[in-house]
């Protein structure tokens, strides 16, 4: 019988840490993400994951975070980078395959939105692949507006773009926290 990792009792039981891409806890999750992309799209996707310089995911214009279980195991994460002066682009959103369907990706997206707002961004932009229905569902469920025809076959659309405008009050409420990030 195969054992499956048990979920945290709730998503509040995870620690959020802001780290550079070079943090050793990031590598295994990015490798798993690359493997999953390669499996879904039939080509080596590790180059796509390495497409952007690590510096784009560091303050002041970007960030990367991990969700850790109580013993320090990274179970989910994601990043954002500057898309333009008012827009952050979410990238590299993932949840370890043994920890999915527990609300962790929602938590990652919410934390990235909060951090982007604290850095002064007013809008979030992202794209996901046409063979990632779970990601498409996540973004629709968390208030993102699809910038494509949702009735069309995703394979005919290509990368699926989404956007979300951040609440005007978010930045003001987090001004003191922004300095701490």
C-alpha positions in Angstrom: 0.0 0.0 0.0 1.3 3.4 -1.0 1.4 6.0 1.8 0.2 9.5 1.0 1.4 12.5 3.0 -1.3 13.7 5.4 -2.6 17.3 4.9 -2.0 20.0 7.4 -5.1 20.2 9.6 -5.7 23.5 7.9 -3.8 25.9 5.7 -3.1 28.1 8.8 -0.7 25.3 9.9 1.8 26.3 7.3 4.6 28.9 7.6 5.1 31.4 4.8 8.7 32.3 4.0 10.0 34.8 1.4 13.1 33.3 -0.2 15.4 33.9 -3.2 15.2 31.4 -6.1 18.6 30.2 -5.0 17.2 28.9 -1.7 17.8 25.1 -1.7 14.1 24.5 -0.8 13.0 26.0 -4.1 14.9 23.6 -6.4 13.0 20.4 -5.8 9.6 22.1 -6.3 10.7 23.8 -9.5 12.1 20.5 -10.8 8.7 18.8 -10.1 6.9 21.7 -11.8 9.2 21.3 -14.9 8.6 17.6 -15.0 4.8 18.1 -14.8 4.9 20.7 -17.6 7.1 18.3 -19.7 4.6 15.5 -19.1 1.6 17.6 -20.1 3.1 19.3 -23.1 5.4 16.6 -24.4 8.7 18.6 -24.4 11.3 19.6 -21.9 9.9 22.5 -20.0 12.8 23.1 -17.7 14.0 25.8 -20.1 10.7 27.6 -19.7 11.1 27.6 -15.9 14.6 29.1 -16.2 13.5 31.6 -18.8 13.5 34.6 -16.5 16.6 35.7 -14.5 16.3 35.0 -10.8 16.7 38.7 -10.1 13.2 39.3 -11.5 11.7 37.4 -8.6 13.5 39.5 -5.9 12.6 42.8 -4.2 11.8 45.5 -4.9 10.0 44.4 -8.1 9.4 40.8 -7.4 9.2 38.1 -4.8 9.1 34.3 -4.2 7.4 32.6 -1.3 7.2 29.1 0.0 4.6 27.4 2.2 6.4 25.2 4.7 4.9 22.5 7.0 5.8 22.7 10.7 9.0 20.6 10.2 10.2 22.9 7.3 9.1 20.8 4.3 8.2 23.1 1.4 4.7 22.1 0.1 3.7 25.0 -2.2 5.1 28.2 -3.6 4.9 30.8 -6.2 6.5 34.0 -7.4 5.7 37.3 -9.0 7.7 39.7 -11.2 7.2 43.2 -12.6 5.1 43.1 -15.8 4.9 46.9 -16.0 4.9 49.8 -13.5 1.4 49.0 -12.2 1.2 45.3 -12.9 2.8 42.2 -11.3 2.9 38.9 -13.2 2.4 35.7 -11.2 4.7 32.9 -12.2 5.8 29.5 -11.0 2.7 28.7 -8.9 2.9 25.1 -7.7 1.9 22.7 -5.0 3.8 19.5 -4.4 2.0 16.6 -5.9 1.5 14.9 -2.5 -0.2 18.0 -1.0 -2.7 19.0 -3.6 -6.5 19.7 -3.2 -6.0 21.3 0.3 -6.3 25.0 -0.5 -2.5 25.6 -0.6 -2.5 27.1 -4.1 -5.2 29.5 -3.1 -3.1 30.5 -0.1 -0.1 31.1 -2.3 -2.1 33.2 -4.7 -3.6 35.3 -1.9 -0.2 35.8 -0.3 1.4 36.8 -3.6 -1.5 39.3 -4.3 -1.0 40.8 -0.8 2.8 41.2 -1.3 2.3 42.6 -4.8 -0.2 45.2 -3.5 2.2 46.1 -0.7 4.8 46.8 -3.4 2.5 49.2 -5.1 1.1 47.1 -7.9 -2.5 47.7 -8.8 -3.1 44.8 -11.1 -2.1 41.1 -11.5 -1.5 39.5 -14.8 -0.8 35.8 -15.4 -1.0 33.1 -18.0 -1.5 29.4 -17.7 -1.2 26.6 -20.2 -4.2 25.1 -22.1 -3.5 21.7 -20.6 -3.7 22.9 -17.0 -7.4 22.8 -16.2 -6.7 22.8 -12.4 -4.8 26.2 -12.8 -7.6 27.6 -14.9 -10.1 26.6 -12.3 -8.0 28.1 -9.5 -7.8 31.5 -11.2 -11.5 31.6 -12.0 -12.3 30.6 -8.5 -10.1 33.3 -7.0 -11.6 36.2 -8.9 -9.4 36.4 -12.0 -11.0 37.7 -15.2 -10.2 35.5 -18.2 -8.9 37.5 -21.2 -9.9 34.8 -23.6 -13.1 33.1 -24.7 -13.8 30.6 -22.0 -16.1 28.6 -24.4 -13.3 28.1 -26.9 -11.1 24.9 -26.9 -8.1 25.9 -24.7 -5.8 24.2 -27.2 -6.9 26.8 -29.9 -6.3 29.7 -27.5 -2.7 28.8 -26.5 -1.5 30.4 -23.2 -4.6 31.4 -21.2 -4.3 35.0 -20.0 -6.0 36.3 -16.8 -6.0 39.6 -14.9 -7.2 40.8 -11.5 -7.3 44.4 -10.3 -6.2 44.7 -6.7 -8.4 46.6 -4.2 -7.5 50.2 -3.9 -7.3 50.0 -0.1 -4.9 47.0 0.0 -1.7 49.1 -0.4 -2.6 51.7 2.2 -3.5 48.9 4.7 -0.1 47.3 4.2 2.2 50.3 4.0 3.9 49.5 7.3 4.3 45.8 6.3 5.8 46.7 2.9 8.8 48.2 4.6 9.4 45.0 6.5 9.3 42.8 3.3 
